Each structure stands twice: as C-alpha cells, then as structure tokens.
C-alpha cells in the first residue's frame, strides 16, 4: 500500500502486553485497518501500530484506547496522517510503505 493523502498510521502505547493485546484486538475489530506490528520497549512499554485510511485509523485508535484502559494503562496514542516515506525508515523492520 502506498501512502496517499487519505492514509494514516494509528498507534496505541500501553504499560504491559495485556492491554496492548486487548487494544490491538479491538482496533482490528472496530474498523478496516491492517496490523503493521507491535514494538516492545524494554519489558514495559508496548506500542501497537496499524495502518489504513485516516478515519479508520481514528476509529481504531479510539476503540483501542477505550479497551486498553479497561484492563490496564494506556500511556499514549496518536494518528499520524499522511506519513511521509521517511517514516518507513524509522519503522524499517516493518516496511509500512507496502
């Protein structure tokens, strides 16, 4: 998938794996997004990354935050609209620009 003006990346970061898994599950069920991956920083912070159109990512992130907060702590969340190709270099392991 090439990123266009209507594409986005959605991110939800949690304290621990359990809220991240719950957030990912709800994100994928809430809208038409694709799971890119998750990032585990140390043994504590976990970030779930999805991609799709802007509105789908917004819906997914909102659902993921609500779900994760029910069972744990969500530390951060964001929807990055129209990411530039160089963002792929930051997430080079996942090749988000396909």
ZAZA-516186 format. One record per residue (C-alpha): residue in one letter; x, y, z. Coordinates in nm, 4 decimals. Layout:
N
rogu type->A, c1->X, c2->Y, c3->Z
...
This chain:
98
rogu type->X, c1->0.0000, c2->0.0000, c3->0.0000
rogu type->X, c1->0.1433, c2->0.3351, c3->-0.0990
rogu type->X, c1->0.0522, c2->0.6141, c3->0.1365
rogu type->X, c1->-0.1741, c2->0.8770, c3->-0.0153
rogu type->X, c1->-0.3412, c2->1.1871, c3->0.1231
rogu type->X, c1->-0.6095, c2->0.9715, c3->0.2835
rogu type->X, c1->-0.3756, c2->0.7215, c3->0.4541
rogu type->X, c1->-0.2598, c2->0.7139, c3->0.8147
rogu type->X, c1->-0.0784, c2->0.5176, c3->1.0824
rogu type->X, c1->-0.2506, c2->0.4601, c3->1.4173
rogu type->X, c1->-0.0506, c2->0.3954, c3->1.7334
rogu type->X, c1->-0.1537, c2->0.2935, c3->2.0846
rogu type->X, c1->0.1079, c2->0.2553, c3->2.3589
rogu type->X, c1->0.0399, c2->0.0687, c3->2.6811
rogu type->X, c1->0.2116, c2->-0.0269, c3->3.0007
rogu type->X, c1->0.2486, c2->-0.4027, c3->2.9569
rogu type->X, c1->0.1499, c2->-0.6585, c3->2.6965
rogu type->X, c1->-0.2025, c2->-0.7458, c3->2.8131
rogu type->X, c1->-0.3603, c2->-0.4018, c3->2.7485
rogu type->X, c1->-0.1728, c2->-0.3884, c3->2.4160
rogu type->X, c1->-0.3212, c2->-0.7194, c3->2.3024
rogu type->X, c1->-0.6685, c2->-0.6088, c3->2.4079
rogu type->X, c1->-0.6212, c2->-0.2755, c3->2.2284
rogu type->X, c1->-0.4979, c2->-0.4481, c3->1.9111
rogu type->X, c1->-0.7946, c2->-0.6851, c3->1.9109
rogu type->X, c1->-1.0452, c2->-0.4014, c3->1.9429
rogu type->X, c1->-0.8608, c2->-0.1845, c3->1.6906
rogu type->X, c1->-0.8815, c2->-0.4541, c3->1.4247
rogu type->X, c1->-1.2471, c2->-0.5285, c3->1.5005
rogu type->X, c1->-1.3544, c2->-0.1617, c3->1.5117
rogu type->X, c1->-1.2573, c2->-0.0597, c3->1.1595
rogu type->X, c1->-1.0865, c2->-0.1544, c3->0.8361
rogu type->X, c1->-0.7207, c2->-0.1264, c3->0.9406
rogu type->X, c1->-0.4257, c2->-0.3591, c3->0.8977
rogu type->X, c1->-0.1963, c2->-0.4551, c3->1.1834
rogu type->X, c1->0.1570, c2->-0.3473, c3->1.0973
rogu type->X, c1->0.3240, c2->-0.4748, c3->1.4129
rogu type->X, c1->0.3916, c2->-0.4018, c3->1.7741
rogu type->X, c1->0.7017, c2->-0.2582, c3->1.9371
rogu type->X, c1->0.8162, c2->-0.3679, c3->2.2808
rogu type->X, c1->1.0428, c2->-0.1185, c3->2.4591
rogu type->X, c1->1.2240, c2->-0.2941, c3->2.7391
rogu type->X, c1->0.9877, c2->-0.5058, c3->2.9408
rogu type->X, c1->0.7279, c2->-0.2369, c3->2.9972
rogu type->X, c1->0.6015, c2->-0.0239, c3->2.7070
rogu type->X, c1->0.4253, c2->-0.1848, c3->2.4121
rogu type->X, c1->0.3093, c2->0.0083, c3->2.1045
rogu type->X, c1->0.0564, c2->-0.1373, c3->1.8605
rogu type->X, c1->0.0815, c2->0.0017, c3->1.5056
rogu type->X, c1->-0.1971, c2->-0.0150, c3->1.2445
rogu type->X, c1->-0.2394, c2->0.1404, c3->0.9021
rogu type->X, c1->-0.5369, c2->0.2357, c3->0.6895
rogu type->X, c1->-0.7331, c2->0.5399, c3->0.5841
rogu type->X, c1->-0.7455, c2->0.8356, c3->0.8235
rogu type->X, c1->-1.0992, c2->0.7810, c3->0.9533
rogu type->X, c1->-1.0450, c2->0.4071, c3->1.0015
rogu type->X, c1->-0.7255, c2->0.4717, c3->1.1982
rogu type->X, c1->-0.9008, c2->0.7310, c3->1.4155
rogu type->X, c1->-1.1837, c2->0.4883, c3->1.4890
rogu type->X, c1->-0.9391, c2->0.2056, c3->1.5573
rogu type->X, c1->-0.7222, c2->0.4109, c3->1.7926
rogu type->X, c1->-1.0234, c2->0.5368, c3->1.9877
rogu type->X, c1->-1.1514, c2->0.1797, c3->2.0274
rogu type->X, c1->-0.8061, c2->0.0535, c3->2.1245
rogu type->X, c1->-0.7605, c2->0.3207, c3->2.3887
rogu type->X, c1->-1.1011, c2->0.2502, c3->2.5450
rogu type->X, c1->-1.0385, c2->-0.1243, c3->2.5504
rogu type->X, c1->-0.6843, c2->-0.0999, c3->2.6852
rogu type->X, c1->-0.7861, c2->0.1399, c3->2.9629
rogu type->X, c1->-1.0418, c2->-0.1107, c3->3.0908
rogu type->X, c1->-0.7721, c2->-0.3604, c3->3.1856
rogu type->X, c1->-0.4516, c2->-0.1575, c3->3.2162
rogu type->X, c1->-0.2773, c2->0.1705, c3->3.1485
rogu type->X, c1->-0.2597, c2->0.3378, c3->2.8081
rogu type->X, c1->0.0382, c2->0.5720, c3->2.8113
rogu type->X, c1->-0.0005, c2->0.7360, c3->2.4711
rogu type->X, c1->-0.1860, c2->0.7224, c3->2.1400
rogu type->X, c1->-0.1713, c2->0.9010, c3->1.8058
rogu type->X, c1->-0.2979, c2->0.9023, c3->1.4491
rogu type->X, c1->-0.0301, c2->1.0140, c3->1.2043
rogu type->X, c1->-0.1992, c2->1.1452, c3->0.8897
rogu type->X, c1->-0.0288, c2->1.1172, c3->0.5541
rogu type->X, c1->0.3044, c2->0.9803, c3->0.6820
rogu type->X, c1->0.5984, c2->1.0619, c3->0.4567
rogu type->X, c1->0.8112, c2->0.7837, c3->0.3131
rogu type->X, c1->1.0938, c2->0.8581, c3->0.5580
rogu type->X, c1->0.8720, c2->0.7385, c3->0.8442
rogu type->X, c1->0.9296, c2->0.3950, c3->0.6959
rogu type->X, c1->1.2995, c2->0.4327, c3->0.7825
rogu type->X, c1->1.2082, c2->0.4778, c3->1.1496
rogu type->X, c1->0.9940, c2->0.1640, c3->1.1336
rogu type->X, c1->1.2285, c2->-0.0064, c3->0.8842
rogu type->X, c1->1.1764, c2->-0.3508, c3->1.0318
rogu type->X, c1->0.8076, c2->-0.3423, c3->0.9384
rogu type->X, c1->0.8168, c2->-0.1852, c3->0.5887
rogu type->X, c1->0.4924, c2->0.0075, c3->0.6407
rogu type->X, c1->0.5020, c2->0.1574, c3->0.2918
rogu type->X, c1->0.3766, c2->-0.1533, c3->0.1107
